[in-house]
């Protein structure tokens, strides 16, 4: 049974952090905030990275006083920023964009669809739907000491998506 999570795009780091802290008790919300951070890669990769450090495991981060969060992404986690920069449709595909609508999204109503949820050890594995992939995308999360859900395995989010209908027909 699919469930939908809808949020607005947030472009300010303080607003993002405060909003996530209120919503961090549900793992689905943390995935949505990661996608909001990924959407920010298009306009401000540094802010996007700071946002991502809030929602991913601290194991994926390094301390850095120049960042608004006091952290930067470690090497493997920062690789994903490059994936989002290389193809803006990846992040858009999880919040309303599809290969048939040119991956257009509504920044006032970003909508993520949760396909399924499985308890996974001490955490949870959630499958989210992409408008550019045929199968649900797995994301693993665990709860920290403060009861906040953090992403622990999210590499599948950053994989490619289908070309738009226009791109497919342009040969």
N, C-alpha and C positions, 0 to 999 in steps of 0.2 A: 504494500500500500504506500504510494508515493505521498510525501508531504512537501510543502513549499515553504521556503523562508524568503521573506521580502524585506529589503533594506534600501536606504538611499545611499548614493555614493558619498563618501566622506573624504575630503582632501586635506583636512587639517590634522596634524599629528595629535595635538592635545584632545581634540574632539573624538578622534578615532580611539585613542587609548581609553578615554572615559566611557565611551559607548561600549567598547568590548568588555571592560571590567564589569559593567552592569549585566552584560549578556553572556559572560564566560561560563556560566553554570550549565549551559547546554552545548554539547559538542558540535551540533549542527551550526550553531551561531559562530563558533570559532572558525569553521571552514568558510563561512560566508565572509567573515572579516579578512581572512587570508585572500579571498578573491577580490575584495574591495581594495586591499593593499596592492594586489597584482594589477588592477585596473589603473592605479596611480603610477605605475611604471611608465605609461605612455607620456605623462607630462612631467613627472618629477621622480626619477629613480631613487634619489637619496631619501625622500620622504617615504616612498614605497618600501624601501629596505627597513627603515626605522619601524614602520608599521608591522612589517613581517616579523621583526624580532620580538614583538609583543605577543604574538600568537603561536610561534613555534617553540619547541623545547629549547631551553637554554643550552643544551648539548650541541645545538646547531649554530650557536652564536659565540662571538668573541667580545670582550669588553673594549669599548672605544668611547672616550669622553666627548668626542666631537659629534656623536650621534645624539639626537633628542631622547632616545631610549637608553643611552649609555651602552648600547650593544650594536654590533654589526653582524651580519650573517657570516658564518664560516664558509669555507671554500665550496663545499657541495651545495649548501643552501643558497649561496649567492649565484651559483650557476643558473638557477631557475629564473633569476631576474633577466639574464641574457635570453632565455627561452621566450619569456614574455615580451622582451624588447624586439626579438626577431619576428614574432608573430603575435600581433595584438589580438587576433581572433581567438587565441587559446583562452585567455581569461574571460573574454566576452561570451564565449560559448557556454559557460556555466551559469550565466545570469541573464539569459534571454536571447542571446545571439545564436543564429543558426546559419548553416551554409545556404539556405534558401532566402534568408532576409539580409544577406550581406553582413551578418554578425552585428546588426544594429541592436543597441540596447537602450533602455530607458533609465537614465541615471537617478530618476526619482522613484523607480520601482524595479530595482534589480531583483530578480527572482531566481533562486536556486532550488532545484528539485532533488530531494533525497529519495533514492530508489529503494534502498534497504539499509538495515542497521543490524550489526551482529556484535554481541559481546565477544571480546577478543583478549583473553588473559585478564590483565588489570585495566585494560582499556576497551576501546570500541573501534570497530571497522565500519565505516559508513561509505556507501556507494552513492555518488552524485551523478546526475545526468548532464552530459554535454550536448549542446545542439550541433556539435561537429563530430560526434563519435557515435558508433552504433551501440556500444555497451557502456554500462555504468562505470565510473571511475572510482577506484578504491582510495580511501583516505583513512589513516589510522591516527587515533588520538588517545591521550592518557590524561588523567586528572592529577594536578599538582597538589601540594599540601594545603593550598588555599581554596581548593575545590574548583579551580579554573581548568577548563579543558584546553590542552595545547596539542598542536600537530606534532606527531612523531614520525610518520611516514607519509609523505605527500608528493613524492616524485611523479606519480602517475598524472597528477593535475597538469604538469608542464609538458606533456607529450602533444604532438601535433594534432591538428583537426583537419577535417575535409576542406577542400577548396570551395570557394563560393560557386554557385551555379554559373555566374559570368566567367569566372576563371576556368572552370571545367570546359566551357564552350569556346574558349579562346585558344584555338589551335591552328 
